[in-house]
Amino acid sequence: SVKREYLHDDCVLGVMLDLEGVSLHFGDNAVVKDVSFDVREGEMLCLLGPSWCGKTSTLRLIAGLDRPDAGQIRINGQTVSSRQKLVPPHKRDIGLLFQDFALFPHLTVSENIAYGLSSLDRHETLSRMDELLERTQLRQHADKYPHMLSGGEQQRVALARALAPQPNLLLLDEPFSGLDTMLREQMGEETLSTLKELGITSVMVTHDPEEALTMADRIVLMNEGNVVQIGTPTELFRSPSSVFSARFFGRINQIDGVVDGNVVKTDLGAFRNPELSQGATVHVLLRPEALKVLPLGSGSPLANQLLVCGVQYAGNSSLIRLGLGDWPHTHTHIVVRHTETGSFDLGEKIPIEIDQDQVFVFEK
């Protein structure tokens, strides 16, 4: 996690949000377990994980919608949540963007955006509203009602409304999950661009690893209420800390192995031993991109052992399932992503090479 620089007991230099040992129980069920992480000023941090992993509950705790059973939450160095203290959401200087947008159906686009600006005079409200209509490309829709807008336009209205009071911290709960794939990508890019231009510190909940990889400055990966790993998208993808972390970011091959000195022996050959003890049984994980199909006769150590067991077309690439053993009774199957043109016959033997830097070894 982030290195802290304390100015005094409650303030951390460059950190907008700080969770320390936060837990939450619903009855006997612990949904958030001793969670700690920081969010730096201007950062987009994603809470990522499968359903019911605790990420939305963590966001609710940050928003002040629930009180933690243990630990504390600080915003700008000030404690806003603990077992003894709960500052209400409207006093936290935060903006909220929900999955269903939660727009007021009886208000126009302009009125929805202006809803949170009651503290400003009429001139300031109109000025701020005009700025946001321009920034979110909604000027031509200013007098329309939500039901007259597309999903992407409604999302822009919700974002503009959340940003209208100029919050220090924006919380986003699966904001793009209700949109189709192309629109989700477009709105993600637009939203991230807007937040970066304004320097808004953001925490976003998502269950989509691709969305987190493309939008986050850092990712907090969660499972069963626990923080599994914290790091940049590159760190989590290239240096997973566990089998769960490695498997969460897409298709991956997993084979068994045994540590023998400086190497891990498997049916696919030997891999580097990451300092595990002699005789340890391990999981060896390889992404499909870590394997490359070579030309026939290339002299690969696996040139005459791997047989084609299936080919799945996947747009710009093909997923080739390979097996060790005798055709058709192969064992130890792996999947290779092949990006070049060409056809393969079932039972055909093909050579591959393995990028050792994309191999992850974990003790069972």
C-alpha positions as CSV (number, residue, x, y, z in Angstrom):
1,S,0.0,0.0,0.0
2,V,1.0,3.6,-0.2
3,K,3.8,5.0,1.8
4,R,2.5,7.4,4.4
5,E,4.0,10.7,5.4
6,Y,2.4,12.1,8.5
7,L,2.0,15.8,9.1
8,H,0.4,15.2,12.5
9,D,-1.6,12.5,14.1
10,D,-4.6,12.5,11.7
11,C,-3.3,13.9,8.5
12,V,-1.3,12.2,5.7
13,L,0.5,14.2,3.0
14,G,-1.0,13.7,-0.5
15,V,-3.7,11.3,0.7
16,M,-7.3,12.2,0.3
17,L,-8.9,9.1,1.8
18,D,-7.5,6.6,4.3
19,L,-9.1,3.4,5.6
20,E,-7.4,1.7,8.5
21,G,-8.5,-1.7,9.8
22,V,-12.1,-1.2,8.7
23,S,-14.6,-4.1,9.4
24,L,-18.3,-4.5,8.9
25,H,-20.7,-7.2,10.1
26,F,-24.2,-8.0,9.2
27,G,-25.3,-10.2,12.1
28,D,-22.7,-13.0,12.3
29,N,-21.5,-12.4,8.8
30,A,-18.4,-10.4,8.3
31,V,-18.7,-8.6,4.9
32,V,-15.7,-6.4,5.2
33,K,-12.7,-7.7,7.2
34,D,-9.9,-5.5,8.5
35,V,-9.6,-3.5,5.2
36,S,-6.8,-0.9,4.9
37,F,-5.8,1.3,1.9
38,D,-5.2,4.9,0.9
39,V,-6.4,7.0,-2.0
40,R,-4.1,9.7,-3.2
41,E,-5.2,13.1,-4.3
42,G,-6.3,13.1,-8.0
43,E,-6.1,9.3,-8.1
44,M,-8.7,6.9,-9.6
45,L,-8.8,3.8,-7.4
46,C,-10.9,0.8,-8.3
47,L,-12.3,-1.6,-5.8
48,L,-12.4,-4.8,-7.9
49,G,-13.7,-8.3,-7.1
50,P,-16.4,-10.9,-7.7
51,S,-20.0,-10.5,-6.5
52,W,-20.4,-10.4,-2.7
53,C,-16.7,-9.8,-2.1
54,G,-17.3,-6.7,0.0
55,K,-16.4,-3.9,-2.5
56,T,-19.8,-2.2,-2.5
57,S,-20.0,-2.5,1.3
58,T,-16.6,-0.8,1.5
59,L,-17.9,2.0,-0.8
60,R,-21.0,2.5,1.4
61,L,-18.7,2.8,4.5
62,I,-16.7,5.5,2.7
63,A,-19.9,7.3,1.8
64,G,-21.1,7.2,5.4
65,L,-24.2,5.1,4.6
66,D,-23.0,2.4,7.1
67,R,-21.0,2.6,10.3
68,P,-18.0,0.4,10.6
69,D,-17.8,-2.1,13.5
70,A,-14.0,-1.6,13.7
71,G,-11.3,0.7,12.3
72,Q,-11.6,4.2,11.0
73,I,-12.0,6.2,7.8
74,R,-10.4,9.6,7.3
75,I,-11.1,12.1,4.5
76,N,-8.4,14.9,4.3
77,G,-7.0,13.7,7.6
78,Q,-10.3,14.1,9.5
79,T,-12.0,11.0,10.9
80,V,-15.4,10.7,9.4
81,S,-16.2,7.0,10.3
82,S,-15.4,4.9,13.3
83,R,-17.4,2.8,15.8
84,Q,-17.9,6.0,17.9
85,K,-18.3,8.6,15.1
86,L,-20.3,8.8,11.9
87,V,-20.3,12.0,9.8
88,P,-23.4,12.0,7.6
89,P,-22.8,11.7,3.8
90,H,-23.9,15.3,3.0
91,K,-21.2,16.6,5.3
92,R,-18.3,14.6,3.8
93,D,-17.8,16.8,0.6
94,I,-18.3,13.7,-1.6
95,G,-20.2,13.1,-4.9
96,L,-22.0,9.8,-5.6
97,L,-22.6,8.2,-9.0
98,F,-24.8,5.1,-8.9
99,Q,-25.4,2.2,-11.3
100,D,-29.0,3.2,-12.0
101,F,-28.1,6.9,-12.3
102,A,-30.9,7.8,-9.8
103,L,-32.1,10.8,-11.9
104,F,-35.2,12.7,-10.9
105,P,-37.7,11.9,-13.6
106,H,-39.8,15.0,-13.1
107,L,-36.8,17.4,-13.5
108,T,-35.1,18.4,-16.8
109,V,-31.4,17.8,-17.4
110,S,-30.6,21.3,-16.2
111,E,-32.7,21.0,-13.1
112,N,-31.1,17.6,-12.3
113,I,-27.7,19.1,-12.5
114,A,-28.6,22.1,-10.5
115,Y,-30.3,20.1,-7.7
116,G,-27.2,20.0,-5.5
117,L,-26.4,23.7,-5.9
118,S,-29.0,25.2,-3.5
119,S,-26.2,27.0,-1.6
120,L,-25.3,29.1,-4.6
121,D,-27.1,32.2,-5.8
122,R,-28.9,32.2,-9.1
123,H,-26.0,33.6,-11.1
124,E,-23.4,31.1,-9.7
125,T,-25.9,28.3,-10.2
126,L,-26.4,29.2,-13.9
127,S,-22.7,29.6,-14.5
128,R,-21.8,26.2,-12.9
129,M,-24.7,24.5,-14.8
130,D,-23.6,26.0,-18.1
131,E,-20.1,24.9,-17.5
132,L,-21.1,21.3,-16.8
133,L,-23.6,21.1,-19.8
134,E,-20.7,22.1,-22.0
135,R,-18.2,19.7,-20.4
136,T,-20.6,16.7,-20.6
137,Q,-21.9,17.5,-24.1
138,L,-25.4,18.0,-22.9
139,R,-26.2,21.5,-23.9
140,Q,-28.6,20.5,-26.7
141,H,-30.5,18.3,-24.1
142,A,-30.7,20.9,-21.3
143,D,-34.5,21.1,-21.4
144,K,-35.2,17.4,-21.9
145,Y,-36.4,14.9,-19.2
146,P,-34.4,11.7,-18.4
147,H,-36.8,9.4,-20.2
148,M,-36.1,11.3,-23.4
149,L,-32.4,10.5,-23.2
150,S,-30.2,7.5,-24.2
151,G,-28.4,5.5,-21.6
152,G,-25.1,7.2,-22.3
153,E,-26.8,10.7,-22.1
154,Q,-28.4,9.7,-18.7
155,Q,-25.0,8.7,-17.5
156,R,-23.6,12.1,-18.4
157,V,-26.4,13.8,-16.6
158,A,-25.7,11.7,-13.4
159,L,-22.0,12.5,-13.7
160,A,-22.6,16.3,-14.1
161,R,-25.0,16.3,-11.1
162,A,-22.4,14.5,-9.0
163,L,-19.7,17.0,-10.0
164,A,-21.9,20.1,-9.7
165,P,-21.1,20.8,-6.0
166,Q,-17.3,20.4,-6.8
167,P,-16.7,17.5,-4.3
168,N,-13.2,16.6,-3.2
169,L,-14.0,12.9,-3.6
170,L,-16.3,11.1,-6.1
171,L,-17.6,7.6,-5.4
172,L,-18.8,5.5,-8.3
173,D,-20.8,2.3,-7.9
174,E,-20.6,0.1,-11.0
175,P,-21.6,3.2,-13.1
176,F,-21.3,1.6,-16.5
177,S,-22.6,-1.9,-15.9
178,G,-26.1,-1.1,-17.3
179,L,-24.7,0.0,-20.7
180,D,-23.9,-2.1,-23.7
181,T,-20.2,-3.0,-24.4
182,M,-19.4,-0.2,-26.9
183,L,-21.2,2.5,-24.9
184,R,-19.6,1.3,-21.7
185,E,-16.1,1.7,-23.1
186,Q,-17.0,5.1,-24.5
187,M,-18.5,6.4,-21.3
188,G,-15.6,5.0,-19.3
189,E,-13.1,7.0,-21.4
190,E,-15.2,10.1,-21.2
191,T,-15.7,9.9,-17.5
192,L,-12.0,9.2,-16.8
193,S,-11.0,12.1,-19.0
194,T,-13.3,14.5,-17.2
195,L,-12.2,13.4,-13.8
196,K,-8.5,13.7,-14.7
197,E,-9.0,17.2,-16.2
198,L,-10.7,18.4,-13.0
199,G,-8.3,16.6,-10.7
200,I,-11.1,14.8,-8.9
201,T,-10.1,12.0,-6.5
202,S,-12.3,8.9,-7.3
203,V,-13.1,5.5,-5.9
204,M,-15.0,3.2,-8.3
205,V,-16.5,-0.2,-7.7
206,T,-16.4,-2.7,-10.5
207,H,-16.5,-6.5,-11.1
208,D,-15.0,-6.1,-14.6
209,P,-11.2,-6.7,-14.6
210,E,-10.8,-5.1,-18.0
211,E,-12.6,-1.9,-16.8
212,A,-10.3,-1.7,-13.8
213,L,-7.2,-2.3,-15.9
214,T,-8.1,0.5,-18.3
215,M,-9.4,3.1,-15.9
216,A,-7.6,2.7,-12.5
217,D,-4.4,4.3,-11.3
218,R,-4.4,1.6,-8.7
219,I,-6.6,-1.4,-8.0
220,V,-7.7,-2.9,-4.6
221,L,-8.6,-6.5,-5.4
222,M,-11.0,-8.0,-2.9
223,N,-12.4,-11.5,-2.1
224,E,-14.7,-12.6,0.7
225,G,-14.4,-9.3,2.5
226,N,-10.6,-9.3,2.4
227,V,-8.1,-7.2,0.5
228,V,-6.2,-9.7,-1.7
229,Q,-3.7,-7.4,-3.4
230,I,-3.2,-3.7,-4.0
231,G,-1.2,-2.2,-6.9
232,T,-1.2,-0.6,-10.3
233,P,-2.9,-2.5,-13.1
234,T,0.5,-3.5,-14.4
235,E,1.6,-4.9,-11.0
236,L,-1.6,-6.9,-10.5
237,F,-1.6,-8.4,-14.1
238,R,2.2,-9.1,-14.3
239,S,2.9,-9.9,-10.6
240,P,-0.1,-11.6,-9.0
241,S,0.3,-12.4,-5.4
242,S,-1.9,-15.5,-5.4
243,V,-3.7,-18.0,-7.6
244,F,-6.9,-15.9,-7.1
245,S,-5.2,-12.8,-8.3
246,A,-3.7,-14.5,-11.3
247,R,-7.0,-16.2,-12.3
248,F,-9.2,-13.1,-11.8
249,F,-7.7,-11.3,-14.8
250,G,-8.9,-13.7,-17.5
251,R,-8.3,-17.1,-18.9
252,I,-5.2,-18.8,-17.5
253,N,-3.6,-22.3,-17.7
254,Q,-3.0,-24.1,-14.4
255,I,-0.8,-27.3,-14.1
256,D,0.7,-29.1,-11.2
257,G,4.4,-29.2,-10.4
258,V,7.0,-30.2,-7.8
259,V,10.0,-28.2,-6.7
260,D,13.3,-29.9,-7.4
261,G,16.2,-27.7,-6.5
262,N,16.3,-24.6,-8.6
263,V,13.5,-25.6,-10.8
264,V,9.8,-26.6,-10.7
265,K,9.2,-29.8,-12.7
266,T,5.9,-30.2,-14.6
267,D,4.6,-32.2,-17.5
268,L,5.3,-29.2,-19.7
269,G,9.0,-29.0,-18.6
270,A,11.0,-27.1,-16.0
271,F,10.3,-23.6,-14.7
272,R,12.2,-21.3,-12.4
273,N,11.7,-22.0,-8.7
274,P,10.7,-18.8,-6.9
275,E,12.6,-19.8,-3.7
276,L,10.1,-22.5,-2.6
277,S,11.3,-25.4,-0.5
278,Q,12.5,-28.7,-1.9
279,G,9.7,-31.1,-2.7
280,A,6.9,-28.6,-2.4
281,T,3.9,-29.2,-4.6
282,V,2.9,-26.2,-6.5
283,H,0.4,-24.7,-9.0
284,V,2.0,-23.3,-12.1
285,L,-0.1,-20.7,-14.0
286,L,0.5,-19.5,-17.5
287,R,-1.6,-17.0,-19.4
288,P,-2.5,-18.0,-23.0
289,E,-0.3,-15.1,-24.2
290,A,2.7,-16.6,-22.5
291,L,2.8,-19.4,-25.0
292,K,3.8,-19.0,-28.7
293,V,3.3,-21.3,-31.6
294,L,6.5,-21.8,-33.5
295,P,7.1,-22.9,-37.1
296,L,7.4,-26.7,-37.6
297,G,10.9,-27.9,-37.3
298,S,12.0,-25.0,-35.0
299,G,13.7,-27.3,-32.5
300,S,11.4,-26.4,-29.6
301,P,11.8,-28.7,-26.5
302,L,8.0,-29.3,-26.8
303,A,8.1,-29.8,-30.6
304,N,6.9,-33.3,-30.8
305,Q,4.7,-33.6,-27.6
306,L,1.8,-31.2,-27.9
307,L,-1.2,-32.2,-29.9
308,V,-4.0,-30.0,-31.2
309,C,-7.2,-30.9,-29.3
310,G,-9.4,-28.0,-30.3
311,V,-9.4,-24.6,-32.0
312,Q,-11.8,-21.8,-30.9
313,Y,-12.0,-18.7,-33.1
314,A,-11.8,-15.4,-31.0
315,G,-11.9,-12.5,-33.5
316,N,-8.3,-11.3,-34.0
317,S,-6.9,-14.5,-32.6
318,S,-7.6,-18.2,-32.1
319,L,-7.5,-20.2,-28.8
320,I,-5.8,-23.5,-29.5
321,R,-6.2,-26.2,-26.9
322,L,-3.1,-28.4,-26.7
323,G,-2.6,-31.7,-24.8
324,L,0.2,-33.9,-23.8
325,G,-0.1,-37.7,-24.2
326,D,-1.3,-40.0,-27.0
327,W,-4.0,-39.0,-29.3
328,P,-6.9,-39.0,-28.6
329,H,-6.3,-39.7,-24.9
330,T,-4.3,-36.6,-24.1
331,H,-3.7,-35.2,-20.6
332,T,-2.4,-31.9,-19.1
333,H,-4.2,-29.5,-21.4
334,I,-3.2,-25.9,-22.0
335,V,-4.7,-23.1,-24.1
336,V,-2.5,-21.0,-26.4
337,R,-3.6,-17.7,-28.0
338,H,-2.5,-17.6,-31.6
339,T,-2.7,-14.3,-33.4
340,E,-1.5,-15.4,-36.9
341,T,-3.5,-16.9,-39.7
342,G,-3.4,-20.6,-40.3
343,S,-5.4,-23.7,-39.7
344,F,-4.7,-26.7,-37.4
345,D,-5.9,-30.2,-37.6
346,L,-7.0,-32.2,-34.6
347,G,-4.2,-34.5,-33.5
348,E,-1.5,-32.4,-35.3
349,K,1.7,-32.0,-33.3
350,I,2.9,-28.4,-33.1
351,P,5.9,-26.8,-31.3
352,I,5.6,-23.9,-28.8
353,E,7.8,-21.8,-26.7
354,I,7.0,-20.4,-23.2
355,D,7.8,-17.0,-21.9
356,Q,9.2,-17.7,-18.4
357,D,8.5,-14.1,-17.3
358,Q,4.8,-14.8,-17.7
359,V,4.8,-17.9,-15.5
360,F,3.5,-17.7,-11.9
361,V,4.2,-20.4,-9.4
362,F,2.4,-20.7,-6.0
363,E,2.7,-23.4,-3.4
364,K,-0.4,-25.5,-2.9
